[in-house]
C-alpha cells in the first residue's frame, strides 16, 4: 500500500523529503488529476507552481501524460511552461511529441486487430471511437477519428474532434489507430464480457475507466513505457522522475517512476502502483505534490 505523502510544511530533512529533492521531471495526468472530468482550464495555482518549478533555482521540468489526443490536450499544453525538448505523452503512451508538436514516437494497433475489436463491440450496446495520428513533417501532426455506435453518434467527441461514423460492418482497411475507446452505459456484465473477448485479441492491451469505458492501445504500449522513452531522451534516471495520476491507465507510469503519487480519489490499481498517496483528490492533490517538490528542491536540491 502507498505511504502517506509527507507534508511539505512539516518534514524530516534527512529522510522523508530527500527523495523529492532529487526530482528533475514531474509528469502529470490530466483528467481526474489536474482536471475535473468536464473542466477545460488548468487551475491558476497549478500554472503558478509550474512556473516556480521551472525557475533556475529549482530546475524541474514538467510534462503531461494523458489519454487525450493532441486536439484535446493542446489548449492546456499551450499554457504550461514545457521546454521544447521535453516529451509529451498522448494517447495513453502510444503517441509522444515534443513541445513543438513534432512526433517523436508513434505506436499503432494493426488493422486486423481493429477489425476484431469492432466485430466484438458490434455484439454489445456500446460506442467505439478509434483515433489515429499521422506525421507529415513540416505540416505537423494530423489526427482523425472513426466511430461505430449502438448508442449516440455525436458530431464531436470529448477531445472536440470531429468523428466520422461508420456502420459496424465497415472498417477502413488502411486505418491503424493509436488508441480505441469503447464507451458503455455503466453495466458490470457488459464490461466483464467485453474484457474476456478483448483478452483474446492479439496485439492490443487495455485498461478500464470504471464501468463506463475501456481504453485500448497497442500491445506493450502504456504511459510507463512512454515515460521510460521520455526519461531516456532527457538522460534522466527513474529516481529523478515523479509521476502523478488517478486511474488504471496511469498504473504503469506510477509504478515506473522513481516516485509515483496517486491522488486521494485514485482507483485501487493506481493507488497500489504508487509509492505515495496524496491527502487530497483531483486538482488539490496535484497541487499538494507540486508544493512538496518545490519545497524539497528549494531546500535540498542541487
Secondary structure, DSSP 8 states (H G I E B T S, - for coil): --EE--BTTB--TTTTTHHHHT--EEEE--BTTTB-TT--S--HHHHHHHHHHHSTTT--EEEEB-SS-HHHHHHHHTTS---TTS-EEEGGGTEEE-TT--EEEE----HHHHHHHHHHHTTSSEEEEEEEEEE-GGG-EEEEEEEEESS---SB-TTS-B-EE--TT---TT---SEEEEEE-S-HHHHHHHHHHHTTSTTEEEEEETTTEEEEEETT-SHHHHHHHHHHHTT--GGGEEEEE-SGGGHHHHHHSSEEEE-TT--HHHHHT-SEE-SS-TTHHHHHHHHHHHHHHHHH--
